[in-house]
Amino acid sequence: MAIQLNDVRFAYPEAPNDCVLNIKSWSVSDQEHVFVHGPSGGGKSTLLNLLSGMLDANAGQVNVLGQRLDSMGARQRDHFRANHIGYIFQQFNLVPYIDAIDNIQLAHQFSNQQSLSDEIKSLLSSFHIPQSEWHKPVGRLSIGQQQRIAIARAMINKPELLIADEPTSSLDHNNRDNFMSELMAMVSEHRVTLLFVSHDMSLANYFGRTDAFSEINTSGEHN
Amino acid sequence: MFFRLAVKSLLNRKGSIMLTIMAMAVSIFVLLGVEHIRGQSKQSFNSTVSGADLIVGARTGSMNLLLYSVFRMGSPTNNIDWQTYQNISANPKVAWAIPISLGDSHKGFRVMGTTTDYFTYFSYGKKRQLSFSKGKPFEQVFDVVLGAQVAKKLNYTLGANIILAHGLGKTSFSMHDQSPFKVVGILAPTGTPVDQTVHVSLQGIEAVHIDWQQIANMSGGAVSQKQIQALELELEPKTITAFMLGLTSRMNTFRVQRDINNYSNEPLTAILPGVALAELWQMMGLLENTLRLISGLILVAALLGLSAMMLASIRERKYEIHLLRVIGAPPWFLFFLVELEALLVSFVSMLVGITGLYLSLLIAGDVLSTDFGMHIGLNILSFNNVLFLLLVAGSTVIAAAIPSFMAYKSASIGR
């Protein structure tokens, strides 16, 4: 199993009685491509932060790629995230004032793996980023290009799990289709488990499995 | 990579960073400038007189004697008898003596009567002797040797005829405009009050004061060589203002000082110039510390500005911090990133401040030495100033701790 959650509860420390997540049982198998849809503000990002180890669950088992995140320390989780999980957001995926190569290099820096700049360059080429754009601060590139570099950045450490949090929301229709086909090709090629979260149901046809967030998280029903 | 990220992050915020650097650079400029000029002026102050073992004048306070004999400031309380000078300088423990006779001026510069021994024995700084940039010591009654600044300010060259006035004002009522003094020598700059002094022989001083116009009139306007020689005999000084002594052995200094202080014919005071200089400088200690305090406070203000600027940037960089966390940066990475940025700002400020100070001293050096008689060296990085720079770096780390901790904290929450 790539992801296995059992009896997971989470509330932010500022509002300990307001249970944001309450998940009885939910799992994703290896190399599965899962689309999770639901309205914004429903706790989707919180779930993703739990899975990446940015947040720590109050109770329950969080099993990601065969490791128990809930029993790890903060430093171990940072390390685990750098080495095993790729992450793409809706926006602010890149440090705007450094160039594409540095952005990818930076992501690489926190992992244990050895890689060459050749690898970065071939990644950028495979995402159709022209060589002339490699050394510009990414803040000056188009949003479409930035999101494609974000995939490259998320893939540089060869993660087993890729988490995408509304990555297409800031793209127009054309860019969105390009982005999706490049993303899907990339995850298939590298045999990566993909967890894709969005409110845009029209993206569901790219995926083999579609879950409604409201079915995963039962916190709303109990409180 | 860490370093590159910090540099590029700073470049990305050029505007506010530039202003912060300016503020820090100005404060470092002031801090180092005050310290440098303080050190330099102390050095030049302490080196105004170095060869003399004792300075002797009429009974007075040691400060007063030092001020009028060495710095040509204030007025002597009383003169001493020429016979007294001769008695004391005849003491076998005395190697040399330089008589000083003050009280006259030339266009605002003090005129000092002395003997040619002055050019042989007087020394300043690290035992440096007076040297002539032009001409030679005075030989005759109406010969004049100018300090470097006097010559420069009044535009005098060798052979110029000048008029000496009785009294100290620039426009004295009793102008002795018949005394035809002639410039025979100009001293090299020393950075001491010597530069602002007009030197004549003791006989010259006497000549200013006697009514020698009659002699001139008798010989039909022109003064013959013979008359001048006759005059010299007549011009034996009756009194002098003070004198400097060099002893054959330093071991005898206190003994000779006691003997002079107990001199029975006339009340005298003998001082050790080094001790008196140190005492005088100590009186300026309060001013020194005030200047240091002010420059320190300016630095604190600049550092607070740096801290505030960094703190504001943390809020701006919320997404960036979150992103760095997601790609695996531990919280301490963000703490040190902000600290490194602050240190970089501080180092650039130091460079700008030091360069600015160096250039200012280079440009202002000429004005300072001709108008204020201050010789300021260009070696800014003294031990003290390097210590100050390290202190600035240390304070930067402390001042940046608050924004760095905020970055660390916002990283830990992870939302």
Interface residues (C-beta under 8 A of the other chain):
Chain A: Y12 N49 S52 M54 L55 A74 R75 D78 H79 R81 A82 N83 Y87 F89 Q91 F92 N93 L94 V95 P96 Y97 I98 D102 Q105 L106 A107 Q109 F110 S111 P137 R153
Chain B: M1 R4 L5 K8 S9 L11 N12 Y319 E320 H322 L323 L324 R325 V326 I327 G328 A329 P330 P331 F333 S412 G414 R415
